Amino acid sequence: MGIHASISEATLSIEGSLSLASNRIPAIVDPSDDTYYEYTYEVTASLGETQVLPTKNKYLTDDITIQPVPSTTTINPQGGYTLYIG
């Protein structure tokens, strides 16, 4: 699924295929390149803590999923709900 390109003098040779996703401009990517994101693609939000995923200048192979802050609710004696966060 890679694109291989080579330029020799005035000749450009490309092997592979390009496809458009939405309105994005396709790019030629070397699959042997070490700039792929190789960490977790799923994180859970947390209160008062900043999380940084090291994605700058990296190619991603999947969507990143951010799970909500864990929470539960219970019915309180007044007939309302109590929300527990974290």
Secondary structure, 3 states (H helix, E strand, C coil): CCCEEEEECCEEEEECCCCCCCCCCCCCCCCCCCCECCCCCEEECCCCCCCCCCCCCCECCCCCEEECCCEEEEECCCCCEEEEEC
